[in-house]
Amino acid sequence: MAKAFASQGDMADKKISFTKVGDGLYAFTAEGDPNTGVIIGDDSVMIVEAQATPRLARKVIDCVRTVTDKPISHVVLTHYHAVRVLGASAYGAKEIIMSDTAAAMVEERGQEDWDSEFDRFPRLFQGHEEIPGLTRPTTTFSDKMTVYLGKRRVDIMKLGRAHTAGDAVIWVPDQEVMFTGDIVEYHSACYCGDGHFGDWGATLDAIASYAPKSIAPGRGDALIGEDMVAKALAATADFVNSTYAPVARIVARGGTLKEAWAAVREACDPKFSDYAIYEHCLPFNVARAFDEAKGIDTPRIWTAARDKEMWTALQS
């Protein structure tokens, strides 16, 4: 390769924030690294997204213990990606919840994703030696399920494909707060390498239809207040559309992947180059957009070998 992936050289620690997004609701964020949500019920706690390793999960637990000593009973995983799920064992939860689609993707491509992500983003796998293996759910749902943490109602549902085919969101109706996973980002690039560009906008519209007062996004700062929520939804839609539209034009005229890469850079660099993990995501986003524009509906599985082949083709 002419050079390494941008993320392979990203080894600086990020500043952690633990932000209240509603009564008994918190967002653990770290300057564009994967976020985790915390939902405190009457007698127990639900975690949304587990982090990539038990060591990183314990940083979340340390923050939780500053606001409650209630046991952690549930972990909800919005999708199957390794950086979101492999730290689940640290929480000691009796119930781990995923959509049925996400659970199937763990079996289909979970190990490949783990190997791929570990190779291209080593900092997010601090303490990887503790990971006991693939994280599998104890409970799955097809469209929607409701969990009661005492009297607190938590709705877990699929609103449509976006970041992956199995994306879930978590809605806490008593506070009108939503945890969106990587469907929504704030000042952080969307990773679209396993995404569905054609569906993403409608899924964002479905989130907006709930009129959330706050959102804990997949990456970036917590979105507090309806203005900040609206700006993040619009910016996420703009990022997705600005990535796909140039690629679709290149594919329509029979152009190459490298031409698509140049077209996306021209469209996106002026608007998004200062976003967290922008350079990391860009090659994977272009490759997936190229496939989707050619009619490939199911994203091809990323492997450590395919990562390098794609990157070499773009750099040649």
N, C-alpha and C positions, 0 to 999 in steps of 0.2 A: 504494500500500500504506500502511496505517496506520503500520507500522514495518518496519525491515529484518529479515531473518533474523538470529537470534542470532549465527550464525557470521560474518556479515559484519563485525561489530564486534570479533571475537576476533582481535586482532593481536599479543598479547603472546607473546614467545618462551617456549618450554617447556624445563624442565630435562631434559637427556638423561641416561639411565642405561644402562649396559651391564652386564648381569647374567648371571653364569654359572648355567645351568640344568642342567648336566651336564658331564661331561668333554668338552671340545672343543665345547660347545654354549652359545650365548649368545642373550640377548634384548636388542635395542636398543629402549628405550622412552622416551617423552617426555610424561609426565603426561596421558595420554589421547589424544595424537596417534597416528597409525598406527604400529604396531610393525613391526620387521623381525627375522627370525631368522637365526642364523649357525650353520652346521654345518661343522666342520672335519674333513676326512678325512685320510688318510695323505699325500696329495700335492696336494690342492686343497680349495677351499672352496665350499660351496653356500649361497646366500642365499635366504631365504624372505621374499617381499614386497620390492618394489623402491623404495618411496617414490614421491612424486608427480612429482618432477623430478630431473634429474641433480645439481643443486646439493644437494638434500637427501640423495640417495644417497651423495654424497661424504662426508657426515657419518657415515654408516654405515661406509663404507670406512675412514675415519680411525680408527674404533673397532676395526675388524677388524685393522688394522695394529698395534694395541697388543698383540695376542695371537698373530699369525701373519703370516709373509711369503709364505705359500702363495698361488698364483694362484686367482682366483675362476673356477671352471669352469662352474657351473650357477646359474641363477636360477629358482626355483619361484614361481609366482604362484597364490595360492589361489583367486582369482576375478578378475573383469574390471574392477573399479572403478578409475577414473582415479588416485585417490590411492594406489593400491597398485602400479600397473604402469608409469606413464609415466616413471619414473626408470631403467628397466632398462638403457638404453644406457650408463650410466656404469660399469657393472661389467665390461664387456668379456667377458662370458661367451659361450662357444661354444654353450651349450644353454640355451634358455628353455622352461620346461615349464608347461603348463596342462592342465586337463581338456578333453576335446573339447567339452563343453557350454560351459565358460567361453570357449573360443576362438571358438565360434559366436556367443556374446554380444558379443564384441569387434566382430565384423562387423555384428551386428544393431543394437547400441545403444552401441558404444564412443564414437563421436564425440559423440553426444548426452549421454552421461554426462560426458564431459570438459567440454563446454560448460556443463552444468548445475552440476557441482561447482566449476568455476573461478569461476563467478558467485556461488555462495553461500558459498564457503569460501576466500577469496583467500589467506590466510596459508599454506595448505598447498601453494601453487603458486609458492613463491619460486624465481626463476630459470626461469620457464616458457618463456622465449625459447629455451632450449637443447633443449627436447623435440623430437625429430626427427619425431614423428608417432605414430600409434597403435602400441602394443606388441603384436606378434603372436608367438606361440610358434614355436619351431623343432620342438618335439616335443609331441604330445598323447597322452592315454590315455583309455580309456573307463571303466574301473573302478579299475584299480590298476596301478602300475608300480614297479619297483625299480631304484634307482641304487646303484652301488658306488663309493664314494670311496676307492679302494684296497680295504682289507678292510672298511671301515665300510659297513654296509648301511643304506640309507634307503628306506623304503616311502612312496610317494605314492599317495593313494587318495581315492575319494569314499565317504563314509559315509552320505550322504543330503542332501536339500535343507535349507537353513536360511537363512542370510544372503542367498544367491542360489541359483539352480538348479544352478550349476556348482561349488559349494564343494569344495575339496580340503583334506585334512589331511596332515601329514607326520609319520611315526613313525620314531623312531630306536631300534630294539629293544635295542641293547647298553646303552643308558642308560634305557630305558623312559620316554622324553621325547617329547611331542607338540607340534607347532606347528599351531595350530587355525585361524589366520586369524580372521575376525570371527564365526565360529560361537560362540566363547566370548569374553567380555569380563570385565574386572575393574574394578569401581567406575567403569565407563564405560557410557554408554547403548548399547544395540544399535541400529544403524541397520537398520530393517526395511523401508525403502522399496522394496526389490527382493526381499523375503523371502517365506518360506513358513511361516506361523505353524503350520499344521497338521502340518508335518513336523519342525519345529525340535526339539521335545522328544525324538522318537525318535532324531534325530541326536546330541543330547547324550548320550542313553543309550548309543549306539554308541561314543562317545568314552569314556564311563565304563567300558565293558566291557573296555577295554585296561588299566585300572587304572594310568594314568600316574603316575609319581612326581613329575613336574613338567610344566607346560604353559607355553609361550610363547603368550599369547592375542593377539587382534587389536589390542586397546587395553588400556591399564592395566598395572600392575606384573606382572612375571613371577610365576608361581604355583609356588612351590617347596615341595614336600612334599605328601603326600596330603591333609592337612587343608585346606590352602589351595586345592588343586585341587577338592575336594568342595564347598567353600563357593562358589567361583566358578561351578561348574556349576549349583549350586542357585540362585544369584542370577540367573544368565543365564536359566534356565528360568522363574523367577518374573517377571523383567522381561517376557519374551515373553508369558507367560500373562496377566499383569496388564494388558498392552496390548490383547491380542486379546479377552478375555472381555467387557469392557464394550462394545466395539464390536459384537460379535456380538449382544448383547442389544438394542442400539439398532437394528441392522439388522433383527432378527427382528420388531420391532414397527413397522417402516416409518419409523424416525426418520431424521434428517438427519446429514450429515457434521459439522456444527457441534455437534449434540447428542452425537455420538460423541466429538468433541474434549473437550467438557466432562466426559463420563463417564470418559475416560482420565485426564484431569488429576486428577479426584477420586480415582481408584484409585492412580495412580502418583506424583503429587507427594509425598505423605507419605513414600514409600519411596525414591524415586530422584531427587528434584530436585537433590541435591548431586552427582550423577554427572556426569562429564565429558561434554560435548556433548549433555546431556539436552535442552536447549531447541532445539538444532539438529535433533535427530532427531525430536522429537515430532510435528511436523506431517506429516512423510513417513510415519512409522509409523502414524499414525491413518488417513491416506489409503489406505495399502496394506491395513491391516486391514479397512477399510470395503469395499474391492474384494473381498478374499478372502471376507469374510462374505457377499457378494452372489454368490459362485460364480465369480469371475474368477480362474482358476488361474495364468495367466501374468501377472506384473506388467506393468502398462503402462509404456511408456518415459517416463522423466523427461526433460524438456527445460527449458531456461532459461525458456521461455514458460509451460510447464505448472507449474513451480515457483511462479511469481508468481501464476498464476490460482488455484492451490490456496490459497496463503497469503492472497490477497485475500478468498477465500470464507470462510476461517476468521476473518479479522479484521473482516469487515463487520458 
